[in-house]
Each structure stands twice: as structure tokens, then as C-alpha cells.
Amino acid sequence: MVSESNPIKWSRFSLSYFTGRVNGENGNMQVVKVLNNSLILAVNENGEEVILMGKGIGYKKYIF
């Protein structure tokens, strides 16, 4: 939940098409589910769920 004590944090990331991992400024993330072609649900190294947004980031992506 977003609040004053827990603001939204933006960072850059890149998606690995073959491993289902996301490499970003805040570490590596494991893709859990592709929500649509612009949203991905992932888990970061601390075990926190994050939603990644980006133009076409989930297009033709599959979770192995």
C-alpha cells in the first residue's frame, strides 16, 4: 500500500527473455506472473512483491 511512510519507488529495469528474471537498479527480481503486455508481477531479493510497468514489457513473455 502506498502511503507517506511507504512511497512509490521508481527505478529502471531490464527483462531477461530467457530466464524470467528482471535486472534493475535495486537488484534482481523473479517474474511471478505476466499481468498484461505492460504489467509484470515480480518478487525482489527481499521477498517483496512488486509490479513492474513498462511499454510492452510483458509482450509475448512466458513464465517457465
C-alpha positions as CSV (number, residue, x, y, z in Angstrom):
1,M,0.0,0.0,0.0
2,V,1.3,3.5,-0.9
3,S,1.4,6.0,2.0
4,E,3.7,8.8,3.2
5,S,5.8,6.2,5.0
6,N,5.8,3.8,2.0
7,P,6.0,5.9,-1.2
8,I,6.2,4.5,-4.7
9,K,9.8,3.9,-5.8
10,W,10.6,4.2,-9.4
11,S,13.7,2.5,-10.9
12,R,14.9,1.3,-14.3
13,F,15.0,-2.4,-15.1
14,S,15.5,-4.8,-18.0
15,L,13.8,-8.1,-18.6
16,S,15.7,-11.3,-19.4
17,Y,13.6,-13.0,-22.1
18,F,15.0,-16.5,-21.4
19,T,15.3,-16.8,-17.6
20,G,12.2,-14.9,-16.3
21,R,14.4,-12.6,-14.2
22,V,14.4,-8.8,-14.1
23,N,17.6,-6.9,-13.6
24,G,17.2,-3.5,-12.1
25,E,18.8,-0.7,-10.1
26,N,17.5,-2.2,-6.9
27,G,18.8,-5.7,-7.6
28,N,17.4,-8.8,-9.4
29,M,13.7,-9.8,-9.4
30,Q,12.0,-13.1,-10.3
31,V,8.9,-12.7,-12.5
32,V,5.9,-14.4,-10.9
33,K,3.1,-13.5,-13.4
34,V,2.6,-11.5,-16.6
35,L,-0.5,-9.4,-15.9
36,N,-0.7,-7.9,-19.4
37,N,1.6,-6.6,-22.1
38,S,2.6,-3.6,-19.9
39,L,2.5,-5.0,-16.4
40,I,4.5,-7.8,-14.7
41,L,4.2,-9.1,-11.1
42,A,7.7,-9.9,-9.6
43,V,9.4,-10.7,-6.3
44,N,12.6,-8.8,-5.4
45,E,15.6,-10.1,-3.5
46,N,14.0,-9.2,-0.1
47,G,10.9,-11.2,-0.9
48,E,8.7,-8.2,-1.5
49,E,6.2,-8.3,-4.4
50,V,6.5,-5.5,-6.9
51,I,4.5,-4.6,-10.0
52,L,6.7,-3.5,-12.9
53,M,5.3,-1.2,-15.6
54,G,6.7,-0.6,-19.0
55,K,5.6,-0.2,-22.5
56,G,5.4,-3.8,-23.9
57,I,7.4,-5.4,-21.1
58,G,5.1,-8.4,-20.9
59,Y,4.5,-8.8,-24.6
60,K,4.9,-12.5,-25.6
61,K,6.6,-13.4,-22.3
62,Y,6.1,-16.8,-20.7
63,I,7.0,-18.0,-17.2
64,F,8.9,-21.2,-17.2
